Amino acid sequence: MPAYFNPQGSIRKAPHSPSRDTTRQRIKFSDDRVCKSHLLNCCPHDVLSGTRMDLGECLKVHDLALRADYEIASKEQDFFFELDAMDHLQSFIADCDRRTEVAKKRLAETQEEISAEVAAKAERVHELNEEIGKLLAKVEQLGAEGNVEESQKVMDEVEKARAKKREAEEVYRNSMPASSFQQQKLRVCEVCSAYLGLHDNDRRLADHFGGKLHLGFIEIREKLEELKRVVAEKQEKRNQERLKRREEREREEREKLRRSRSREHRRHRSRSMSRERKRRTRSKSREKRHRHRSRSSSRSRSRSHQRSGHSSRDRSRERSRRRSSKERFRDQDLASRDRDRSSRDRSPRDRDRKDKKRSYESANGRSEDRRSSEEREAGEI
């Protein structure tokens, strides 16, 4: 039979059906058409195969190569297929429990009613039968493994359980009429929903409790409990991771909000500082302009005062100069007139005296002019 590579890289033999061969070539273990219970080695179709409760072929794809691919990939990534397998097993076990209840009701309808005390005694016999059957199955398993000493110890427990069973059967037989005792002999197994006889021998009990059907149901129920535990742990882990991620997102959002507020605060502060700097600059410029105006006005006033002082002094000097020049001209005119008059009227001796007098007066006038000019210069300074 030819071999080929599947999409996950495993080599497996092609099935007999060409159409099925083509379908399996295209699928991966993560495909919805693949049985997840088969990948986890707990599909009831595989576990109960060959028993009287054989379920036949599973509706989904079973392939050992896909299981090997999954086992390799699951070491690096969690695919959470346990949830799908748990749902599958829960549905199967629920159907079995419903069948068990139906079988119990059927037995209650066909068998005569007994008192509670007698029912308890019969239940005690059934419990001892179940214990003996489980112990015998364990003895066979230990013997197959070669553990002779442990197997002998378990056989001692079996003998003790058999003695208890004989006593329980005697008590139960004495409490029931002979006709009723033969009728009350069946019960339903709580594990696999099979019928058990009250008077079954040890071989029959060992075959039942050590059989593939009973052990298969035990395996399925134990696997279901394990899957429930694993799913609960993974869900708790996922919830914690989800909560952690949400807290991280909230922390990042708070950090972003804090940063945005900080940026807004810095922006507002920078704006306030810029406005304050502008206000201070405008205030300084106004003060500078005011001082400049004050200085300019004071300089202009001082200049105007100086100009007014200079102009007043200049005008006073000009007036005094004009007055002095007018007086000189008048005096000179008068003197010239007097000289002419005296030259005409007086003698040469008198003329000489008058000339001396004019020279003296002119000398006095120049000295006065010099003193007035010095006084003006001192006033200007």
DRENPADREN-40197 format. One line per 2 residues: their letters; for each residue x, y, z of C-alpha. Coordinates in nm, 4 decimals, always signed. Layout:
REM DRENPADREN-40197
A	X:Y:Z | ...;
END
This chain:
REM DRENPADREN-40197
MP	+0.0000:+0.0000:+0.0000 | +0.1515:+0.3386:-0.0956;
AY	+0.2542:+0.5892:+0.1687 | +0.2304:+0.9701:+0.1564;
FN	+0.3030:+1.2782:+0.3684 | +0.0115:+1.4415:+0.5472;
PQ	-0.0032:+1.8217:+0.5899 | +0.1598:+1.7957:+0.9341;
GS	+0.4569:+1.6035:+0.7966 | +0.3854:+1.2487:+0.9220;
IR	+0.4072:+0.9457:+0.6997 | +0.1138:+0.7103:+0.7079;
KA	-0.0424:+0.4459:+0.4853 | -0.3220:+0.5463:+0.2589;
PH	-0.6621:+0.3995:+0.3432 | -0.8398:+0.1718:+0.1049;
SP	-1.0972:+0.4270:-0.0074 | -0.9574:+0.6674:-0.2700;
SR	-1.2068:+0.9414:-0.1744 | -1.1207:+0.9028:+0.1956;
DT	-0.7526:+0.9024:+0.1021 | -0.7936:+1.2344:-0.0808;
TR	-0.9892:+1.3855:+0.2105 | -0.7314:+1.2865:+0.4707;
QR	-0.4487:+1.4172:+0.2587 | -0.5966:+1.7650:+0.2791;
IK	-0.6826:+1.7877:+0.6504 | -0.4774:+1.8675:+0.9588;
FS	-0.5297:+1.7575:+1.3166 | -0.6820:+2.1001:+1.3940;
DD	-0.9573:+2.0464:+1.1354 | -1.3130:+2.0279:+1.2740;
RV	-1.3607:+1.6937:+1.0972 | -1.0925:+1.5316:+1.3165;
CK	-1.2102:+1.3672:+1.6415 | -1.0471:+1.5550:+1.9302;
SH	-1.1259:+1.2710:+2.1717 | -0.9262:+1.0401:+1.9449;
LL	-0.6314:+1.2821:+1.9559 | -0.6434:+1.2603:+2.3372;
NC	-0.6856:+0.8781:+2.3241 | -1.0221:+0.8702:+2.4985;
CP	-1.2831:+0.8316:+2.2278 | -1.5552:+0.5822:+2.3399;
HD	-1.5614:+0.4350:+1.9879 | -1.2005:+0.3236:+2.0414;
VL	-1.2251:+0.2304:+2.4099 | -1.5382:+0.0128:+2.3775;
SG	-1.4435:-0.1428:+2.0453 | -1.4970:-0.5223:+2.0471;
TR	-1.7352:-0.5255:+2.3475 | -2.1073:-0.5942:+2.3520;
MD	-2.1554:-0.2146:+2.3563 | -1.9391:-0.1567:+2.0474;
LG	-2.0401:+0.1847:+1.9075 | -1.9080:+0.1217:+1.5600;
EC	-1.7004:+0.3699:+1.3592 | -1.6819:+0.7301:+1.4770;
LK	-1.8395:+0.9911:+1.2533 | -1.5213:+1.1975:+1.2672;
VH	-1.1746:+1.1184:+1.1348 | -0.9538:+0.8862:+1.3421;
DL	-0.5910:+0.8690:+1.2391 | -0.2901:+0.7699:+1.4497;
AL	-0.0641:+0.9912:+1.2364 | -0.2775:+1.2939:+1.3189;
RA	-0.2576:+1.2006:+1.6876 | +0.1224:+1.1852:+1.6625;
DY	+0.1250:+1.5244:+1.4886 | -0.0913:+1.6678:+1.7650;
EI	+0.1286:+1.5289:+2.0420 | +0.4336:+1.6922:+1.8822;
AS	+0.2623:+2.0279:+1.8195 | +0.0985:+2.0404:+2.1656;
KE	+0.4425:+2.0628:+2.3266 | +0.4862:+2.4087:+2.1754;
QD	+0.1262:+2.5348:+2.1679 | -0.1889:+2.4748:+2.3714;
FF	-0.4796:+2.3966:+2.1364 | -0.7289:+2.3458:+2.4237;
FE	-0.8799:+2.0318:+2.2643 | -0.9569:+1.9055:+2.6162;
LD	-1.2762:+2.1097:+2.6171 | -1.4084:+1.9371:+2.3030;
AM	-1.3149:+1.5933:+2.4384 | -1.4787:+1.6735:+2.7753;
DH	-1.8047:+1.7721:+2.6055 | -1.7970:+1.4492:+2.4023;
LQ	-1.7384:+1.2257:+2.7053 | -1.9949:+1.4115:+2.9160;
SF	-2.2588:+1.3488:+2.6497 | -2.1661:+0.9799:+2.6286;
IA	-2.1657:+0.9236:+3.0078 | -2.4990:+1.1073:+3.0398;
DC	-2.6517:+0.8612:+2.7898 | -2.5107:+0.5660:+2.9863;
DR	-2.6516:+0.7014:+3.3129 | -2.9921:+0.7414:+3.1521;
RT	-2.9786:+0.3782:+3.0351 | -2.8863:+0.2690:+3.3858;
EV	-3.1883:+0.4486:+3.5339 | -3.4142:+0.2951:+3.2700;
AK	-3.2803:-0.0546:+3.3530 | -3.3392:+0.0040:+3.7227;
KR	-3.6992:+0.1041:+3.6599 | -3.7545:-0.2016:+3.4423;
LA	-3.6228:-0.4308:+3.7156 | -3.8420:-0.2575:+3.9730;
ET	-4.1467:-0.3233:+3.7551 | -4.0733:-0.6947:+3.6915;
QE	-3.9631:-0.7922:+4.0400 | -4.1812:-0.8111:+4.3480;
EI	-4.1705:-0.5362:+4.6021 | -3.9691:-0.6054:+4.9135;
SA	-3.9277:-0.4213:+5.2371 | -3.6533:-0.1688:+5.2950;
EV	-3.4797:-0.4018:+5.5384 | -3.4673:-0.6869:+5.2889;
AA	-3.3536:-0.4500:+5.0117 | -3.0664:-0.3346:+5.2289;
KA	-2.9613:-0.6967:+5.2902 | -2.9722:-0.7675:+4.9163;
ER	-2.7709:-0.4532:+4.8483 | -2.5085:-0.5764:+5.0944;
VH	-2.4723:-0.8996:+4.8992 | -2.4342:-0.7057:+4.5732;
EL	-2.1652:-0.4829:+4.7278 | -1.9672:-0.7866:+4.8399;
NE	-2.0040:-0.9418:+4.4943 | -1.8671:-0.6244:+4.3380;
EI	-1.5770:-0.6138:+4.5829 | -1.4871:-0.9768:+4.5130;
GK	-1.5050:-0.9224:+4.1385 | -1.2727:-0.6186:+4.1542;
LL	-1.0238:-0.8035:+4.3739 | -1.0168:-1.1035:+4.1398;
AK	-0.9602:-0.8744:+3.8415 | -0.6705:-0.7164:+4.0291;
VE	-0.5255:-1.0617:+4.1075 | -0.5298:-1.1509:+3.7381;
QL	-0.3618:-0.8242:+3.6480 | -0.0870:-0.8684:+3.9080;
GA	-0.0342:-1.2261:+3.7948 | +0.0050:-1.1144:+3.4348;
EG	+0.2640:-0.8608:+3.5479 | +0.4543:-1.1303:+3.7421;
NV	+0.3952:-0.9760:+4.0852 | +0.3257:-1.3006:+4.2710;
EE	+0.3617:-1.1755:+4.6290 | +0.1195:-0.8842:+4.5828;
SQ	-0.1180:-1.1176:+4.3999 | -0.1168:-1.3569:+4.6989;
KV	-0.2004:-1.0727:+4.9375 | -0.4963:-0.9720:+4.7240;
MD	-0.6164:-1.3346:+4.7195 | -0.6229:-1.3297:+5.0987;
EV	-0.8528:-1.0270:+5.0804 | -1.0697:-1.2166:+4.8319;
EK	-1.1130:-1.5051:+5.0774 | -1.2183:-1.2634:+5.3508;
AR	-1.4719:-1.1000:+5.1166 | -1.6103:-1.4432:+5.0211;
AK	-1.6673:-1.5290:+5.3868 | -1.8531:-1.2026:+5.4369;
KR	-2.0588:-1.2736:+5.1281 | -2.1658:-1.6172:+5.2539;
EA	-2.2792:-1.4653:+5.5797 | -2.4700:-1.1847:+5.3960;
EE	-2.6387:-1.4379:+5.1670 | -2.7474:-1.6484:+5.4646;
VY	-2.8966:-1.3434:+5.6349 | -3.0729:-1.2413:+5.3156;
RN	-3.2045:-1.5955:+5.2496 | -3.3488:-1.6217:+5.5976;
SM	-3.5342:-1.2919:+5.5584 | -3.7057:-1.3919:+5.2298;
PA	-3.9509:-1.6645:+5.1299 | -3.8115:-1.9255:+4.8952;
SS	-4.0207:-1.8087:+4.5989 | -3.9271:-1.4447:+4.6428;
FQ	-3.5629:-1.5299:+4.7029 | -3.5281:-1.6714:+4.3506;
QQ	-3.6905:-1.3658:+4.1925 | -3.4786:-1.0976:+4.3629;
KL	-3.1493:-1.1855:+4.1978 | -3.0602:-0.9049:+3.9502;
RV	-2.9171:-0.5544:+3.9828 | -2.7725:-0.2999:+3.7430;
CE	-2.3994:-0.2136:+3.7474 | -2.3578:+0.1568:+3.8261;
VC	-2.0482:+0.1811:+3.6082 | -2.1410:+0.0102:+3.2816;
SA	-2.5191:-0.0410:+3.3292 | -2.4826:-0.4209:+3.2843;
YL	-2.7011:-0.6658:+3.4785 | -2.5462:-0.8567:+3.7691;
GL	-2.6928:-1.1633:+3.9392 | -2.7214:-1.1850:+4.3114;
HD	-2.5960:-1.5457:+4.3088 | -2.3228:-1.5098:+4.0407;
ND	-2.0145:-1.7147:+4.1144 | -1.6691:-1.5685:+4.1543;
RR	-1.5659:-1.6526:+3.7984 | -1.8622:-1.4670:+3.6565;
LA	-1.7962:-1.1665:+3.8802 | -1.4261:-1.1640:+3.7881;
DH	-1.5102:-1.1757:+3.4199 | -1.7438:-0.8829:+3.4561;
FG	-1.5288:-0.6512:+3.6710 | -1.2129:-0.7441:+3.4852;
GK	-1.3726:-0.7381:+3.1460 | -1.3069:-0.4866:+2.8715;
LH	-1.6540:-0.3319:+2.8955 | -1.6424:-0.2540:+3.2653;
LG	-1.2788:-0.1411:+3.2586 | -1.3494:+0.0685:+2.9482;
FI	-1.6254:+0.2557:+3.1272 | -1.3984:+0.3068:+3.4266;
EI	-1.1305:+0.4448:+3.1941 | -1.3816:+0.6766:+3.0270;
RE	-1.5178:+0.8051:+3.3593 | -1.1685:+0.8595:+3.5015;
KL	-1.0635:+1.0359:+3.1812 | -1.3704:+1.2574:+3.2079;
EE	-1.2799:+1.3597:+3.5633 | -0.9225:+1.4282:+3.4532;
LK	-1.0437:+1.6414:+3.1623 | -1.2734:+1.8363:+3.3952;
RV	-0.9789:+1.9099:+3.6211 | -0.7495:+2.0062:+3.3308;
VA	-1.0155:+2.2262:+3.1686 | -1.0872:+2.3981:+3.5013;
EK	-0.7140:+2.4660:+3.5516 | -0.6683:+2.5968:+3.1983;
QE	-0.9779:+2.8119:+3.2198 | -0.8561:+2.9554:+3.5475;
KR	-0.5166:+3.0184:+3.3913 | -0.6772:+3.1828:+3.0899;
NQ	-0.8977:+3.3942:+3.3131 | -0.5943:+3.5066:+3.5086;
ER	-0.4074:+3.5869:+3.1873 | -0.7119:+3.7702:+3.0531;
LK	-0.7429:+3.9608:+3.3807 | -0.3710:+4.0376:+3.3710;
RR	-0.3949:+4.1629:+3.0128 | -0.6957:+4.3753:+3.1038;
EE	-0.5084:+4.5206:+3.4013 | -0.2107:+4.5905:+3.1755;
RE	-0.4379:+4.7621:+2.9229 | -0.6010:+4.9645:+3.1983;
RE	-0.2588:+5.0533:+3.3356 | -0.1412:+5.1544:+2.9884;
ER	-0.4570:+5.3603:+2.9392 | -0.4033:+5.5290:+3.2749;
EK	-0.0404:+5.5922:+3.1834 | -0.1460:+5.7379:+2.8481;
LR	-0.4060:+5.9532:+3.0208 | -0.1477:+6.0682:+3.2739;
RS	+0.0996:+6.1472:+2.9969 | -0.1623:+6.3365:+2.7990;
RS	-0.2598:+6.5309:+3.1090 | +0.1054:+6.5980:+3.1815;
RE	+0.1588:+6.7166:+2.8241 | -0.1530:+6.9310:+2.8489;
HR	-0.0325:+7.0701:+3.1805 | +0.3114:+7.1435:+3.0366;
RH	+0.1507:+7.2982:+2.7308 | -0.0767:+7.5097:+2.9479;
RS	+0.2145:+7.6011:+3.1695 | +0.4286:+7.6955:+2.8706;
RS	+0.1438:+7.9042:+2.7358 | +0.1041:+8.0738:+3.0724;
MS	+0.4792:+8.1299:+3.0918 | +0.4861:+8.2663:+2.7373;
RE	+0.1948:+8.4954:+2.8169 | +0.3728:+8.6039:+3.1344;
RK	+0.6946:+8.6656:+2.9408 | +0.5039:+8.8616:+2.6799;
RR	+0.3291:+9.0593:+2.9505 | +0.6622:+9.1282:+3.1213;
TR	+0.8174:+9.2204:+2.7896 | +0.5313:+9.4565:+2.7120;
SK	+0.5559:+9.6001:+3.0620 | +0.9313:+9.6443:+3.0266;
SR	+0.8871:+9.8002:+2.6842 | +0.6219:+10.0349:+2.8222;
EK	+0.8477:+10.1249:+3.1121 | +1.1368:+10.1734:+2.8751;
RH	+0.9270:+10.3914:+2.6470 | +0.8010:+10.5824:+2.9484;
RH	+1.1559:+10.6352:+3.0743 | +1.2629:+10.7328:+2.7254;
RS	+0.9763:+10.9780:+2.7001 | +1.0556:+11.1081:+3.0467;
RS	+1.4191:+11.1525:+2.9560 | +1.3255:+11.3069:+2.6237;
SS	+1.0781:+11.5408:+2.7873 | +1.3283:+11.6315:+3.0598;
RS	+1.5975:+11.6880:+2.7979 | +1.3592:+11.8885:+2.5875;
RS	+1.2546:+12.0892:+2.8908 | +1.6156:+12.1417:+2.9900;
RS	+1.6942:+12.2394:+2.6322 | +1.3971:+12.4706:+2.6223;
HQ	+1.5021:+12.6152:+2.9564 | +1.8559:+12.6459:+2.8318;
RS	+1.7364:+12.7944:+2.5058 | +1.5043:+13.0286:+2.6911;
GH	+1.7871:+13.1195:+2.9329 | +2.0309:+13.1689:+2.6485;
SS	+1.7804:+13.3708:+2.4486 | +1.6913:+13.5864:+2.7497;
RD	+2.0588:+13.6415:+2.8266 | +2.1269:+13.7095:+2.4630;
RS	+1.8412:+13.9565:+2.4481 | +1.9548:+14.1252:+2.7678;
RE	+2.3105:+14.1431:+2.6362 | +2.1821:+14.2722:+2.3069;
RS	+1.9699:+14.5353:+2.4806 | +2.2564:+14.6375:+2.7062;
RR	+2.4878:+14.6443:+2.4078 | +2.2450:+14.8552:+2.2131;
RS	+2.1909:+15.0804:+2.5150 | +2.5633:+15.1213:+2.5677;
SK	+2.6228:+15.1841:+2.1994 | +2.3419:+15.4391:+2.1938;
ER	+2.4827:+15.6049:+2.5026 | +2.8285:+15.6100:+2.3502;
FR	+2.6967:+15.7505:+2.0283 | +2.4997:+16.0087:+2.2241;
DQ	+2.7947:+16.0882:+2.4405 | +3.0212:+16.1069:+2.1405;
DL	+2.7713:+16.3245:+1.9651 | +2.7420:+16.5484:+2.2670;
AS	+3.1148:+16.5535:+2.3058 | +3.1659:+16.6411:+1.9446;
RD	+2.9126:+16.9155:+1.9772 | +3.0771:+17.0438:+2.2908;
RD	+3.4122:+17.0334:+2.1245 | +3.2820:+17.2243:+1.8344;
RS	+3.1182:+17.4675:+2.0624 | +3.4158:+17.4988:+2.2861;
SR	+3.6471:+17.5271:+1.9941 | +3.4509:+17.8121:+1.8821;
DR	+3.3997:+17.9709:+2.2248 | +3.7068:+17.8877:+2.4398;
SP	+4.0751:+17.9137:+2.4264 | +4.3240:+17.6448:+2.3343;
RD	+4.3975:+17.5850:+2.6986 | +4.0405:+17.4968:+2.7675;
RD	+4.0363:+17.2788:+2.4618 | +4.3255:+17.0795:+2.5986;
RK	+4.1505:+17.0314:+2.9266 | +3.8376:+16.9151:+2.7576;
DK	+4.0287:+16.6697:+2.5424 | +4.1786:+16.5130:+2.8524;
KR	+3.8400:+16.4937:+3.0061 | +3.6950:+16.3134:+2.7008;
SY	+3.9808:+16.0696:+2.6927 | +3.9268:+15.9968:+3.0578;
ES	+3.5549:+15.9432:+3.0065 | +3.6132:+15.7189:+2.7079;
AN	+3.8603:+15.5174:+2.9133 | +3.6015:+15.4849:+3.1876;
GR	+3.3403:+15.3779:+2.9334 | +3.5656:+15.0989:+2.8000;
SE	+3.6294:+14.9716:+3.1497 | +3.2567:+14.9642:+3.2166;
DR	+3.2012:+14.7794:+2.8915 | +3.4672:+14.5239:+2.9917;
RS	+3.3094:+14.4746:+3.3331 | +2.9614:+14.4261:+3.1786;
SE	+3.0965:+14.1687:+2.9329 | +3.2694:+13.9770:+3.2166;
ER	+2.9473:+13.9789:+3.4150 | +2.7559:+13.8412:+3.1160;
EA	+3.0089:+13.5634:+3.0669 | +2.9857:+13.4734:+3.4373;
GE	+2.6046:+13.4633:+3.4081 | +2.6204:+13.2336:+3.1069;
I	+2.8517:+12.9967:+3.2936;
END
